[in-house]
Amino acid sequence: MEGADRPLTPVLVGPTGVGKTAVAAALAARIPLTVISADARQIYRGLDIGTAKPAAELLARVPHLGLDLVGPGERYSAGRFARDAAVWLTDVRSAGRLPLVVGGTRRGRSKWRSSPAVRFRGGSGRRGRRG
């Protein structure tokens, strides 16, 4: 898909602990969605503490992709993420669900821009900032 042919994908970003998971859970109670984690640390199996991975109860209610993909000693590049994300986005949409990308920071948006399945449109990410 090229440019405007690709559907927009909602992306919820921000630092750990601001409530991204709670927002995703609230949305999932209203619409059929699948969360795609964009957190660079949640890809690692066994590193649950300190990464704020969603609770088992939420994982049972809301499908999540992008969690526990590799062991702590394995590499997982931004390029691999972009390729995986393209497949996930296509699969989620084909299942009639909305993909919601959750996690990461403004810096992480660049890995989404490189995905052939994503059409990115966003502001500077500076709304609400002071200074």
Backbone atoms as SQL, in Angstrom:
CREATE TABLE atoms (id INTEGER PRIMARY KEY, chain TEXT, resi INTEGER, resn TEXT, atom TEXT, x REAL, y REAL, z REAL);
INSERT INTO atoms VALUES
  (1, 'A', 1, 'MET', 'N', 0.834, -1.181, 0.000),
  (2, 'A', 1, 'MET', 'CA', 0.000, 0.000, 0.000),
  (3, 'A', 1, 'MET', 'C', 0.876, 1.239, 0.000),
  (4, 'A', 2, 'GLU', 'N', 0.407, 2.240, -0.643),
  (5, 'A', 2, 'GLU', 'CA', 1.158, 3.489, -0.717),
  (6, 'A', 2, 'GLU', 'C', 0.382, 4.627, -0.089),
  (7, 'A', 3, 'GLY', 'N', 1.064, 5.492, 0.626),
  (8, 'A', 3, 'GLY', 'CA', 0.539, 6.752, 1.138),
  (9, 'A', 3, 'GLY', 'C', -0.862, 6.708, 1.672),
  (10, 'A', 4, 'ALA', 'N', -1.752, 7.462, 1.038),
  (11, 'A', 4, 'ALA', 'CA', -3.111, 7.636, 1.518),
  (12, 'A', 4, 'ALA', 'C', -3.937, 6.351, 1.437),
  (13, 'A', 5, 'ASP', 'N', -3.454, 5.329, 0.723),
  (14, 'A', 5, 'ASP', 'CA', -4.172, 4.061, 0.645),
  (15, 'A', 5, 'ASP', 'C', -4.115, 3.300, 1.964),
  (16, 'A', 6, 'ARG', 'N', -3.114, 3.589, 2.764),
  (17, 'A', 6, 'ARG', 'CA', -2.968, 2.895, 4.040),
  (18, 'A', 6, 'ARG', 'C', -3.868, 3.548, 5.082),
  (19, 'A', 7, 'PRO', 'N', -4.574, 2.754, 5.876),
  (20, 'A', 7, 'PRO', 'CA', -5.430, 3.345, 6.909),
  (21, 'A', 7, 'PRO', 'C', -4.584, 3.938, 8.037),
  (22, 'A', 8, 'LEU', 'N', -5.125, 4.972, 8.654),
  (23, 'A', 8, 'LEU', 'CA', -4.459, 5.542, 9.816),
  (24, 'A', 8, 'LEU', 'C', -4.522, 4.551, 10.967),
  (25, 'A', 9, 'THR', 'N', -3.484, 4.510, 11.761),
  (26, 'A', 9, 'THR', 'CA', -3.413, 3.625, 12.912),
  (27, 'A', 9, 'THR', 'C', -3.295, 4.475, 14.163),
  (28, 'A', 10, 'PRO', 'N', -4.225, 4.348, 15.104),
  (29, 'A', 10, 'PRO', 'CA', -4.097, 5.119, 16.336),
  (30, 'A', 10, 'PRO', 'C', -2.904, 4.645, 17.156),
  (31, 'A', 11, 'VAL', 'N', -2.144, 5.600, 17.661),
  (32, 'A', 11, 'VAL', 'CA', -0.941, 5.313, 18.447),
  (33, 'A', 11, 'VAL', 'C', -1.039, 6.103, 19.746),
  (34, 'A', 12, 'LEU', 'N', -0.906, 5.413, 20.872),
  (35, 'A', 12, 'LEU', 'CA', -0.990, 6.012, 22.192),
  (36, 'A', 12, 'LEU', 'C', 0.399, 5.933, 22.823),
  (37, 'A', 13, 'VAL', 'N', 1.063, 7.084, 22.939),
  (38, 'A', 13, 'VAL', 'CA', 2.431, 7.101, 23.451),
  (39, 'A', 13, 'VAL', 'C', 2.539, 7.944, 24.715),
  (40, 'A', 14, 'GLY', 'N', 3.594, 7.701, 25.457),
  (41, 'A', 14, 'GLY', 'CA', 3.870, 8.472, 26.660),
  (42, 'A', 14, 'GLY', 'C', 4.757, 7.674, 27.587),
  (43, 'A', 15, 'PRO', 'N', 5.288, 8.319, 28.599),
  (44, 'A', 15, 'PRO', 'CA', 6.198, 7.629, 29.519),
  (45, 'A', 15, 'PRO', 'C', 5.474, 6.580, 30.362),
  (46, 'A', 16, 'THR', 'N', 6.251, 5.670, 30.913),
  (47, 'A', 16, 'THR', 'CA', 5.713, 4.631, 31.779),
  (48, 'A', 16, 'THR', 'C', 4.953, 5.263, 32.948),
  (49, 'A', 17, 'GLY', 'N', 3.801, 4.685, 33.230),
  (50, 'A', 17, 'GLY', 'CA', 3.053, 5.101, 34.407),
  (51, 'A', 17, 'GLY', 'C', 2.040, 6.208, 34.214),
  (52, 'A', 18, 'VAL', 'N', 1.809, 6.665, 32.979),
  (53, 'A', 18, 'VAL', 'CA', 0.857, 7.759, 32.777),
  (54, 'A', 18, 'VAL', 'C', -0.567, 7.270, 32.495),
  (55, 'A', 19, 'GLY', 'N', -0.758, 5.963, 32.338),
  (56, 'A', 19, 'GLY', 'CA', -2.097, 5.434, 32.148),
  (57, 'A', 19, 'GLY', 'C', -2.448, 4.969, 30.756),
  (58, 'A', 20, 'LYS', 'N', -1.459, 4.712, 29.923),
  (59, 'A', 20, 'LYS', 'CA', -1.733, 4.244, 28.560),
  (60, 'A', 20, 'LYS', 'C', -2.518, 2.931, 28.578),
  (61, 'A', 21, 'THR', 'N', -2.136, 2.013, 29.447),
  (62, 'A', 21, 'THR', 'CA', -2.815, 0.723, 29.523),
  (63, 'A', 21, 'THR', 'C', -4.257, 0.894, 29.969),
  (64, 'A', 22, 'ALA', 'N', -4.506, 1.782, 30.913),
  (65, 'A', 22, 'ALA', 'CA', -5.879, 2.031, 31.381),
  (66, 'A', 22, 'ALA', 'C', -6.734, 2.612, 30.263),
  (67, 'A', 23, 'VAL', 'N', -6.158, 3.499, 29.465),
  (68, 'A', 23, 'VAL', 'CA', -6.898, 4.070, 28.329),
  (69, 'A', 23, 'VAL', 'C', -7.219, 2.967, 27.322),
  (70, 'A', 24, 'ALA', 'N', -6.243, 2.128, 27.026),
  (71, 'A', 24, 'ALA', 'CA', -6.465, 1.031, 26.078),
  (72, 'A', 24, 'ALA', 'C', -7.548, 0.089, 26.589),
  (73, 'A', 25, 'ALA', 'N', -7.540, -0.225, 27.875),
  (74, 'A', 25, 'ALA', 'CA', -8.551, -1.117, 28.460),
  (75, 'A', 25, 'ALA', 'C', -9.939, -0.488, 28.375),
  (76, 'A', 26, 'ALA', 'N', -10.028, 0.812, 28.648),
  (77, 'A', 26, 'ALA', 'CA', -11.316, 1.499, 28.564),
  (78, 'A', 26, 'ALA', 'C', -11.841, 1.500, 27.129),
  (79, 'A', 27, 'LEU', 'N', -10.975, 1.722, 26.171),
  (80, 'A', 27, 'LEU', 'CA', -11.387, 1.687, 24.765),
  (81, 'A', 27, 'LEU', 'C', -11.834, 0.278, 24.359),
  (82, 'A', 28, 'ALA', 'N', -11.098, -0.725, 24.836),
  (83, 'A', 28, 'ALA', 'CA', -11.412, -2.110, 24.482),
  (84, 'A', 28, 'ALA', 'C', -12.757, -2.548, 25.047),
  (85, 'A', 29, 'ALA', 'N', -13.212, -1.899, 26.105),
  (86, 'A', 29, 'ALA', 'CA', -14.528, -2.215, 26.660),
  (87, 'A', 29, 'ALA', 'C', -15.644, -1.690, 25.751),
  (88, 'A', 30, 'ARG', 'N', -15.299, -0.783, 24.844),
  (89, 'A', 30, 'ARG', 'CA', -16.303, -0.159, 23.980),
  (90, 'A', 30, 'ARG', 'C', -16.220, -0.581, 22.516),
  (91, 'A', 31, 'ILE', 'N', -15.026, -0.908, 22.055),
  (92, 'A', 31, 'ILE', 'CA', -14.846, -1.287, 20.653),
  (93, 'A', 31, 'ILE', 'C', -13.905, -2.488, 20.563),
  (94, 'A', 32, 'PRO', 'N', -14.070, -3.315, 19.532),
  (95, 'A', 32, 'PRO', 'CA', -13.176, -4.474, 19.389),
  (96, 'A', 32, 'PRO', 'C', -11.795, -4.028, 18.909),
  (97, 'A', 33, 'LEU', 'N', -10.842, -4.087, 19.791),
  (98, 'A', 33, 'LEU', 'CA', -9.491, -3.682, 19.398),
  (99, 'A', 33, 'LEU', 'C', -8.469, -4.693, 19.860),
  (100, 'A', 34, 'THR', 'N', -7.329, -4.627, 19.233),
  (101, 'A', 34, 'THR', 'CA', -6.161, -5.419, 19.613),
  (102, 'A', 34, 'THR', 'C', -5.032, -4.446, 19.866),
  (103, 'A', 35, 'VAL', 'N', -4.396, -4.591, 21.014),
  (104, 'A', 35, 'VAL', 'CA', -3.274, -3.730, 21.370),
  (105, 'A', 35, 'VAL', 'C', -2.003, -4.296, 20.744),
  (106, 'A', 36, 'ILE', 'N', -1.248, -3.419, 20.123),
  (107, 'A', 36, 'ILE', 'CA', 0.079, -3.768, 19.629),
  (108, 'A', 36, 'ILE', 'C', 1.068, -2.972, 20.472),
  (109, 'A', 37, 'SER', 'N', 1.872, -3.685, 21.225),
  (110, 'A', 37, 'SER', 'CA', 2.822, -3.018, 22.109),
  (111, 'A', 37, 'SER', 'C', 3.992, -2.468, 21.311),
  (112, 'A', 38, 'ALA', 'N', 4.306, -1.202, 21.570),
  (113, 'A', 38, 'ALA', 'CA', 5.468, -0.565, 20.942),
  (114, 'A', 38, 'ALA', 'C', 6.534, -0.276, 21.981),
  (115, 'A', 39, 'ASP', 'N', 6.437, -0.935, 23.117),
  (116, 'A', 39, 'ASP', 'CA', 7.404, -0.731, 24.187),
  (117, 'A', 39, 'ASP', 'C', 8.650, -1.567, 23.908),
  (118, 'A', 40, 'ALA', 'N', 9.788, -0.926, 23.877),
  (119, 'A', 40, 'ALA', 'CA', 11.041, -1.595, 23.516),
  (120, 'A', 40, 'ALA', 'C', 11.487, -2.629, 24.541),
  (121, 'A', 41, 'ARG', 'N', 10.957, -2.588, 25.746),
  (122, 'A', 41, 'ARG', 'CA', 11.374, -3.551, 26.774),
  (123, 'A', 41, 'ARG', 'C', 10.373, -4.685, 26.961),
  (124, 'A', 42, 'GLN', 'N', 9.120, -4.439, 26.603),
  (125, 'A', 42, 'GLN', 'CA', 8.110, -5.476, 26.795),
  (126, 'A', 42, 'GLN', 'C', 8.243, -6.615, 25.792),
  (127, 'A', 43, 'ILE', 'N', 9.114, -6.479, 24.820),
  (128, 'A', 43, 'ILE', 'CA', 9.349, -7.565, 23.873),
  (129, 'A', 43, 'ILE', 'C', 10.091, -8.735, 24.520),
  (130, 'A', 44, 'TYR', 'N', 10.734, -8.478, 25.666),
  (131, 'A', 44, 'TYR', 'CA', 11.566, -9.499, 26.305),
  (132, 'A', 44, 'TYR', 'C', 10.770, -10.376, 27.266),
  (133, 'A', 45, 'ARG', 'N', 10.877, -11.696, 27.069),
  (134, 'A', 45, 'ARG', 'CA', 10.260, -12.657, 27.978),
  (135, 'A', 45, 'ARG', 'C', 10.952, -12.596, 29.334),
  (136, 'A', 46, 'GLY', 'N', 10.157, -12.692, 30.383),
  (137, 'A', 46, 'GLY', 'CA', 10.704, -12.773, 31.730),
  (138, 'A', 46, 'GLY', 'C', 11.066, -11.438, 32.360),
  (139, 'A', 47, 'LEU', 'N', 10.925, -10.363, 31.640),
  (140, 'A', 47, 'LEU', 'CA', 11.245, -9.048, 32.201),
  (141, 'A', 47, 'LEU', 'C', 9.955, -8.282, 32.508),
  (142, 'A', 48, 'ASP', 'N', 9.116, -8.881, 33.333),
  (143, 'A', 48, 'ASP', 'CA', 7.817, -8.291, 33.623),
  (144, 'A', 48, 'ASP', 'C', 7.920, -7.134, 34.622),
  (145, 'A', 49, 'ILE', 'N', 8.789, -7.286, 35.602),
  (146, 'A', 49, 'ILE', 'CA', 8.947, -6.236, 36.606),
  (147, 'A', 49, 'ILE', 'C', 9.758, -5.104, 35.992),
  (148, 'A', 50, 'GLY', 'N', 9.272, -3.911, 36.141),
  (149, 'A', 50, 'GLY', 'CA', 9.976, -2.744, 35.616),
  (150, 'A', 50, 'GLY', 'C', 9.587, -2.363, 34.200),
  (151, 'A', 51, 'THR', 'N', 8.817, -3.218, 33.518),
  (152, 'A', 51, 'THR', 'CA', 8.389, -2.882, 32.161),
  (153, 'A', 51, 'THR', 'C', 6.909, -2.533, 32.102),
  (154, 'A', 52, 'ALA', 'N', 6.218, -2.682, 33.221),
  (155, 'A', 52, 'ALA', 'CA', 4.785, -2.374, 33.305),
  (156, 'A', 52, 'ALA', 'C', 3.971, -3.147, 32.269),
  (157, 'A', 53, 'LYS', 'N', 4.299, -4.425, 32.090),
  (158, 'A', 53, 'LYS', 'CA', 3.496, -5.252, 31.189),
  (159, 'A', 53, 'LYS', 'C', 2.082, -5.339, 31.733),
  (160, 'A', 54, 'PRO', 'N', 1.103, -5.437, 30.839),
  (161, 'A', 54, 'PRO', 'CA', -0.287, -5.533, 31.288),
  (162, 'A', 54, 'PRO', 'C', -0.503, -6.767, 32.171),
  (163, 'A', 55, 'ALA', 'N', -1.445, -6.639, 33.099),
  (164, 'A', 55, 'ALA', 'CA', -1.783, -7.743, 33.997),
  (165, 'A', 55, 'ALA', 'C', -2.419, -8.889, 33.216),
  (166, 'A', 56, 'ALA', 'N', -2.297, -10.097, 33.760),
  (167, 'A', 56, 'ALA', 'CA', -2.847, -11.295, 33.118),
  (168, 'A', 56, 'ALA', 'C', -4.345, -11.146, 32.865),
  (169, 'A', 57, 'GLU', 'N', -5.061, -10.509, 33.774),
  (170, 'A', 57, 'GLU', 'CA', -6.504, -10.306, 33.622),
  (171, 'A', 57, 'GLU', 'C', -6.804, -9.488, 32.368),
  (172, 'A', 58, 'LEU', 'N', -6.046, -8.432, 32.138),
  (173, 'A', 58, 'LEU', 'CA', -6.254, -7.609, 30.944),
  (174, 'A', 58, 'LEU', 'C', -5.862, -8.384, 29.690),
  (175, 'A', 59, 'LEU', 'N', -4.765, -9.111, 29.749),
  (176, 'A', 59, 'LEU', 'CA', -4.333, -9.903, 28.597),
  (177, 'A', 59, 'LEU', 'C', -5.379, -10.949, 28.211),
  (178, 'A', 60, 'ALA', 'N', -6.129, -11.446, 29.203),
  (179, 'A', 60, 'ALA', 'CA', -7.186, -12.427, 28.929),
  (180, 'A', 60, 'ALA', 'C', -8.395, -11.764, 28.251),
  (181, 'A', 61, 'ARG', 'N', -8.622, -10.483, 28.521),
  (182, 'A', 61, 'ARG', 'CA', -9.775, -9.772, 27.956),
  (183, 'A', 61, 'ARG', 'C', -9.482, -9.093, 26.633),
  (184, 'A', 62, 'VAL', 'N', -8.266, -8.564, 26.494),
  (185, 'A', 62, 'VAL', 'CA', -7.913, -7.758, 25.324),
  (186, 'A', 62, 'VAL', 'C', -6.701, -8.380, 24.636),
  (187, 'A', 63, 'PRO', 'N', -6.835, -8.768, 23.375),
  (188, 'A', 63, 'PRO', 'CA', -5.673, -9.340, 22.678),
  (189, 'A', 63, 'PRO', 'C', -4.517, -8.332, 22.609),
  (190, 'A', 64, 'HIS', 'N', -3.321, -8.829, 22.854),
  (191, 'A', 64, 'HIS', 'CA', -2.101, -8.016, 22.788),
  (192, 'A', 64, 'HIS', 'C', -1.089, -8.708, 21.880),
  (193, 'A', 65, 'LEU', 'N', -0.397, -7.937, 21.088),
  (194, 'A', 65, 'LEU', 'CA', 0.691, -8.438, 20.248),
  (195, 'A', 65, 'LEU', 'C', 1.950, -7.640, 20.582),
  (196, 'A', 66, 'GLY', 'N', 3.095, -8.243, 20.367),
  (197, 'A', 66, 'GLY', 'CA', 4.349, -7.541, 20.596),
  (198, 'A', 66, 'GLY', 'C', 4.916, -7.715, 21.988),
  (199, 'A', 67, 'LEU', 'N', 4.365, -8.625, 22.777),
  (200, 'A', 67, 'LEU', 'CA', 4.874, -8.896, 24.116),
  (201, 'A', 67, 'LEU', 'C', 5.624, -10.229, 24.117),
  (202, 'A', 68, 'ASP', 'N', 6.684, -10.304, 24.923),
  (203, 'A', 68, 'ASP', 'CA', 7.394, -11.566, 25.150),
  (204, 'A', 68, 'ASP', 'C', 7.837, -12.244, 23.857),
  (205, 'A', 69, 'LEU', 'N', 8.429, -11.479, 22.975),
  (206, 'A', 69, 'LEU', 'CA', 8.826, -12.007, 21.669),
  (207, 'A', 69, 'LEU', 'C', 10.172, -12.716, 21.682),
  (208, 'A', 70, 'VAL', 'N', 11.112, -12.216, 22.464),
  (209, 'A', 70, 'VAL', 'CA', 12.474, -12.760, 22.467),
  (210, 'A', 70, 'VAL', 'C', 12.988, -12.866, 23.893),
  (211, 'A', 71, 'GLY', 'N', 14.020, -13.675, 24.070),
  (212, 'A', 71, 'GLY', 'CA', 14.672, -13.782, 25.366),
  (213, 'A', 71, 'GLY', 'C', 15.555, -12.571, 25.624),
  (214, 'A', 72, 'PRO', 'N', 15.929, -12.353, 26.888),
  (215, 'A', 72, 'PRO', 'CA', 16.720, -11.172, 27.238),
  (216, 'A', 72, 'PRO', 'C', 18.052, -11.050, 26.497),
  (217, 'A', 73, 'GLY', 'N', 18.620, -12.149, 26.065),
  (218, 'A', 73, 'GLY', 'CA', 19.899, -12.095, 25.372),
  (219, 'A', 73, 'GLY', 'C', 19.790, -11.983, 23.857),
  (220, 'A', 74, 'GLU', 'N', 18.580, -11.993, 23.336),
  (221, 'A', 74, 'GLU', 'CA', 18.370, -11.959, 21.888),
  (222, 'A', 74, 'GLU', 'C', 18.212, -10.536, 21.376),
  (223, 'A', 75, 'ARG', 'N', 18.553, -10.359, 20.113),
  (224, 'A', 75, 'ARG', 'CA', 18.395, -9.049, 19.465),
  (225, 'A', 75, 'ARG', 'C', 17.028, -8.959, 18.806),
  (226, 'A', 76, 'TYR', 'N', 16.485, -7.764, 18.834),
  (227, 'A', 76, 'TYR', 'CA', 15.217, -7.494, 18.149),
  (228, 'A', 76, 'TYR', 'C', 15.321, -6.065, 17.635),
  (229, 'A', 77, 'SER', 'N', 15.539, -5.919, 16.350),
  (230, 'A', 77, 'SER', 'CA', 15.822, -4.606, 15.768),
  (231, 'A', 77, 'SER', 'C', 14.553, -3.836, 15.415),
  (232, 'A', 78, 'ALA', 'N', 14.711, -2.562, 15.186),
  (233, 'A', 78, 'ALA', 'CA', 13.593, -1.723, 14.734),
  (234, 'A', 78, 'ALA', 'C', 13.084, -2.207, 13.381),
  (235, 'A', 79, 'GLY', 'N', 13.982, -2.676, 12.535),
  (236, 'A', 79, 'GLY', 'CA', 13.574, -3.209, 11.236),
  (237, 'A', 79, 'GLY', 'C', 12.719, -4.454, 11.382),
  (238, 'A', 80, 'ARG', 'N', 13.109, -5.324, 12.284),
  (239, 'A', 80, 'ARG', 'CA', 12.304, -6.530, 12.533),
  (240, 'A', 80, 'ARG', 'C', 10.944, -6.141, 13.096),
  (241, 'A', 81, 'PHE', 'N', 10.943, -5.169, 13.992),
  (242, 'A', 81, 'PHE', 'CA', 9.686, -4.691, 14.548),
  (243, 'A', 81, 'PHE', 'C', 8.774, -4.164, 13.432),
  (244, 'A', 82, 'ALA', 'N', 9.324, -3.381, 12.517),
  (245, 'A', 82, 'ALA', 'CA', 8.526, -2.823, 11.423),
  (246, 'A', 82, 'ALA', 'C', 7.924, -3.937, 10.571),
  (247, 'A', 83, 'ARG', 'N', 8.706, -4.966, 10.301),
  (248, 'A', 83, 'ARG', 'CA', 8.192, -6.095, 9.506),
  (249, 'A', 83, 'ARG', 'C', 7.099, -6.843, 10.271),
  (250, 'A', 84, 'ASP', 'N', 7.354, -7.114, 11.549),
  (251, 'A', 84, 'ASP', 'CA', 6.347, -7.798, 12.372),
  (252, 'A', 84, 'ASP', 'C', 5.079, -6.951, 12.475),
  (253, 'A', 85, 'ALA', 'N', 5.243, -5.661, 12.696),
  (254, 'A', 85, 'ALA', 'CA', 4.099, -4.763, 12.848),
  (255, 'A', 85, 'ALA', 'C', 3.236, -4.743, 11.587),
  (256, 'A', 86, 'ALA', 'N', 3.859, -4.784, 10.434),
  (257, 'A', 86, 'ALA', 'CA', 3.098, -4.790, 9.184),
  (258, 'A', 86, 'ALA', 'C', 2.181, -6.011, 9.123),
  (259, 'A', 87, 'VAL', 'N', 2.695, -7.160, 9.540),
  (260, 'A', 87, 'VAL', 'CA', 1.890, -8.389, 9.555),
  (261, 'A', 87, 'VAL', 'C', 0.786, -8.274, 10.599),
  (262, 'A', 88, 'TRP', 'N', 1.152, -7.822, 11.800),
  (263, 'A', 88, 'TRP', 'CA', 0.152, -7.695, 12.870),
  (264, 'A', 88, 'TRP', 'C', -0.990, -6.768, 12.462),
  (265, 'A', 89, 'LEU', 'N', -0.653, -5.613, 11.898),
  (266, 'A', 89, 'LEU', 'CA', -1.678, -4.651, 11.506),
  (267, 'A', 89, 'LEU', 'C', -2.628, -5.242, 10.473),
  (268, 'A', 90, 'THR', 'N', -2.078, -5.926, 9.498),
  (269, 'A', 90, 'THR', 'CA', -2.900, -6.556, 8.468),
  (270, 'A', 90, 'THR', 'C', -3.799, -7.624, 9.076),
  (271, 'A', 91, 'ASP', 'N', -3.233, -8.460, 9.936),
  (272, 'A', 91, 'ASP', 'CA', -4.006, -9.542, 10.562),
  (273, 'A', 91, 'ASP', 'C', -5.120, -8.991, 11.456),
  (274, 'A', 92, 'VAL', 'N', -4.818, -7.970, 12.235),
  (275, 'A', 92, 'VAL', 'CA', -5.818, -7.391, 13.136),
  (276, 'A', 92, 'VAL', 'C', -6.965, -6.791, 12.335),
  (277, 'A', 93, 'ARG', 'N', -6.631, -6.041, 11.309),
  (278, 'A', 93, 'ARG', 'CA', -7.683, -5.435, 10.475),
  (279, 'A', 93, 'ARG', 'C', -8.501, -6.497, 9.746),
  (280, 'A', 94, 'SER', 'N', -7.840, -7.549, 9.280),
  (281, 'A', 94, 'SER', 'CA', -8.548, -8.628, 8.590),
  (282, 'A', 94, 'SER', 'C', -9.527, -9.336, 9.512),
  (283, 'A', 95, 'ALA', 'N', -9.232, -9.338, 10.804),
  (284, 'A', 95, 'ALA', 'CA', -10.119, -9.958, 11.793),
  (285, 'A', 95, 'ALA', 'C', -11.255, -9.019, 12.204),
  (286, 'A', 96, 'GLY', 'N', -11.308, -7.827, 11.601),
  (287, 'A', 96, 'GLY', 'CA', -12.377, -6.893, 11.901),
  (288, 'A', 96, 'GLY', 'C', -12.173, -6.119, 13.186),
  (289, 'A', 97, 'ARG', 'N', -10.935, -6.035, 13.629),
  (290, 'A', 97, 'ARG', 'CA', -10.627, -5.333, 14.874),
  (291, 'A', 97, 'ARG', 'C', -9.803, -4.088, 14.558),
  (292, 'A', 98, 'LEU', 'N', -9.808, -3.161, 15.491),
  (293, 'A', 98, 'LEU', 'CA', -9.000, -1.957, 15.370),
  (294, 'A', 98, 'LEU', 'C', -7.647, -2.194, 16.029),
  (295, 'A', 99, 'PRO', 'N', -6.545, -1.979, 15.312),
  (296, 'A', 99, 'PRO', 'CA', -5.245, -2.060, 15.979),
  (297, 'A', 99, 'PRO', 'C', -4.992, -0.757, 16.733),
  (298, 'A', 100, 'LEU', 'N', -4.557, -0.874, 17.972),
  (299, 'A', 100, 'LEU', 'CA', -4.186, 0.289, 18.782),
  (300, 'A', 100, 'LEU', 'C', -2.757, 0.080, 19.237),
  (301, 'A', 101, 'VAL', 'N', -1.871, 0.907, 18.742),
  (302, 'A', 101, 'VAL', 'CA', -0.468, 0.814, 19.127),
  (303, 'A', 101, 'VAL', 'C', -0.306, 1.559, 20.446),
  (304, 'A', 102, 'VAL', 'N', 0.258, 0.873, 21.435),
  (305, 'A', 102, 'VAL', 'CA', 0.388, 1.450, 22.774),
  (306, 'A', 102, 'VAL', 'C', 1.824, 1.302, 23.241),
  (307, 'A', 103, 'GLY', 'N', 2.377, 2.401, 23.727),
  (308, 'A', 103, 'GLY', 'CA', 3.690, 2.347, 24.345),
  (309, 'A', 103, 'GLY', 'C', 4.712, 3.164, 23.604),
  (310, 'A', 104, 'GLY', 'N', 5.819, 3.304, 24.245),
  (311, 'A', 104, 'GLY', 'CA', 6.905, 4.045, 23.641),
  (312, 'A', 104, 'GLY', 'C', 6.787, 5.538, 23.866),
  (313, 'A', 105, 'THR', 'N', 7.612, 6.245, 23.163),
  (314, 'A', 105, 'THR', 'CA', 7.693, 7.690, 23.292),
  (315, 'A', 105, 'THR', 'C', 7.679, 8.307, 21.905),
  (316, 'A', 106, 'ARG', 'N', 7.789, 9.616, 21.833),
  (317, 'A', 106, 'ARG', 'CA', 7.828, 10.279, 20.527),
  (318, 'A', 106, 'ARG', 'C', 8.955, 9.720, 19.670),
  (319, 'A', 107, 'ARG', 'N', 10.064, 9.400, 20.303),
  (320, 'A', 107, 'ARG', 'CA', 11.203, 8.862, 19.566),
  (321, 'A', 107, 'ARG', 'C', 10.841, 7.545, 18.878),
  (322, 'A', 108, 'GLY', 'N', 9.965, 6.766, 19.512),
  (323, 'A', 108, 'GLY', 'CA', 9.580, 5.484, 18.953),
  (324, 'A', 108, 'GLY', 'C', 8.713, 5.566, 17.718),
  (325, 'A', 109, 'ARG', 'N', 8.151, 6.740, 17.443),
  (326, 'A', 109, 'ARG', 'CA', 7.305, 6.860, 16.253),
  (327, 'A', 109, 'ARG', 'C', 8.078, 6.577, 14.976),
  (328, 'A', 110, 'SER', 'N', 9.385, 6.794, 14.996),
  (329, 'A', 110, 'SER', 'CA', 10.168, 6.596, 13.775),
  (330, 'A', 110, 'SER', 'C', 10.113, 5.158, 13.303),
  (331, 'A', 111, 'LYS', 'N', 10.044, 4.184, 14.210),
  (332, 'A', 111, 'LYS', 'CA', 9.986, 2.793, 13.775),
  (333, 'A', 111, 'LYS', 'C', 8.663, 2.487, 13.087),
  (334, 'A', 112, 'TRP', 'N', 7.606, 3.205, 13.465),
  (335, 'A', 112, 'TRP', 'CA', 6.328, 3.012, 12.789),
  (336, 'A', 112, 'TRP', 'C', 6.343, 3.642, 11.415),
  (337, 'A', 113, 'ARG', 'N', 7.017, 4.755, 11.293),
  (338, 'A', 113, 'ARG', 'CA', 7.073, 5.413, 9.981),
  (339, 'A', 113, 'ARG', 'C', 7.724, 4.524, 8.938),
  (340, 'A', 114, 'SER', 'N', 8.615, 3.627, 9.368),
  (341, 'A', 114, 'SER', 'CA', 9.316, 2.770, 8.420),
  (342, 'A', 114, 'SER', 'C', 8.501, 1.538, 8.036),
  (343, 'A', 115, 'SER', 'N', 7.378, 1.308, 8.706),
  (344, 'A', 115, 'SER', 'CA', 6.577, 0.138, 8.399),
  (345, 'A', 115, 'SER', 'C', 5.764, 0.371, 7.131),
  (346, 'A', 116, 'PRO', 'N', 5.799, -0.565, 6.185),
  (347, 'A', 116, 'PRO', 'CA', 5.043, -0.389, 4.950),
  (348, 'A', 116, 'PRO', 'C', 3.533, -0.446, 5.167),
  (349, 'A', 117, 'ALA', 'N', 3.068, -0.915, 6.324),
  (350, 'A', 117, 'ALA', 'CA', 1.633, -1.043, 6.570),
  (351, 'A', 117, 'ALA', 'C', 1.044, 0.153, 7.296),
  (352, 'A', 118, 'VAL', 'N', 1.861, 1.146, 7.602),
  (353, 'A', 118, 'VAL', 'CA', 1.396, 2.257, 8.419),
  (354, 'A', 118, 'VAL', 'C', 1.464, 3.566, 7.650),
  (355, 'A', 119, 'ARG', 'N', 0.376, 4.307, 7.724),
  (356, 'A', 119, 'ARG', 'CA', 0.365, 5.679, 7.227),
  (357, 'A', 119, 'ARG', 'C', 0.372, 6.558, 8.460),
  (358, 'A', 120, 'PHE', 'N', 1.417, 7.324, 8.622),
  (359, 'A', 120, 'PHE', 'CA', 1.599, 8.128, 9.831),
  (360, 'A', 120, 'PHE', 'C', 1.158, 9.556, 9.589),
  (361, 'A', 121, 'ARG', 'N', 0.346, 10.055, 10.497),
  (362, 'A', 121, 'ARG', 'CA', -0.008, 11.471, 10.493),
  (363, 'A', 121, 'ARG', 'C', -0.042, 11.879, 11.949),
  (364, 'A', 122, 'GLY', 'N', 0.755, 12.829, 12.306),
  (365, 'A', 122, 'GLY', 'CA', 0.773, 13.253, 13.690),
  (366, 'A', 122, 'GLY', 'C', 1.362, 14.622, 13.842),
  (367, 'A', 123, 'GLY', 'N', 1.076, 15.211, 14.984),
  (368, 'A', 123, 'GLY', 'CA', 1.623, 16.522, 15.292),
  (369, 'A', 123, 'GLY', 'C', 3.044, 16.389, 15.783),
  (370, 'A', 124, 'SER', 'N', 3.530, 17.464, 16.318),
  (371, 'A', 124, 'SER', 'CA', 4.900, 17.479, 16.803),
  (372, 'A', 124, 'SER', 'C', 5.062, 16.694, 18.084),
  (373, 'A', 125, 'GLY', 'N', 3.956, 16.368, 18.737),
  (374, 'A', 125, 'GLY', 'CA', 4.030, 15.669, 20.014),
  (375, 'A', 125, 'GLY', 'C', 4.328, 16.640, 21.145),
  (376, 'A', 126, 'ARG', 'N', 4.260, 17.908, 20.870),
  (377, 'A', 126, 'ARG', 'CA', 4.628, 18.901, 21.874),
  (378, 'A', 126, 'ARG', 'C', 3.437, 19.584, 22.510),
  (379, 'A', 127, 'ARG', 'N', 2.236, 19.180, 22.145),
  (380, 'A', 127, 'ARG', 'CA', 1.063, 19.812, 22.746),
  (381, 'A', 127, 'ARG', 'C', 1.083, 19.664, 24.248),
  (382, 'A', 128, 'GLY', 'N', 0.796, 20.736, 24.941),
  (383, 'A', 128, 'GLY', 'CA', 0.734, 20.675, 26.389),
  (384, 'A', 128, 'GLY', 'C', 2.071, 20.870, 27.069),
  (385, 'A', 129, 'ARG', 'N', 3.135, 20.957, 26.299),
  (386, 'A', 129, 'ARG', 'CA', 4.456, 21.165, 26.887),
  (387, 'A', 129, 'ARG', 'C', 4.668, 22.610, 27.238),
  (388, 'A', 130, 'ARG', 'N', 5.381, 22.805, 28.290),
  (389, 'A', 130, 'ARG', 'CA', 5.738, 24.176, 28.681),
  (390, 'A', 130, 'ARG', 'C', 7.222, 24.392, 28.423),
  (391, 'A', 131, 'GLY', 'N', 7.545, 25.624, 28.179),
  (392, 'A', 131, 'GLY', 'CA', 8.978, 25.907, 28.042),
  (393, 'A', 131, 'GLY', 'C', 9.302, 26.490, 26.808);
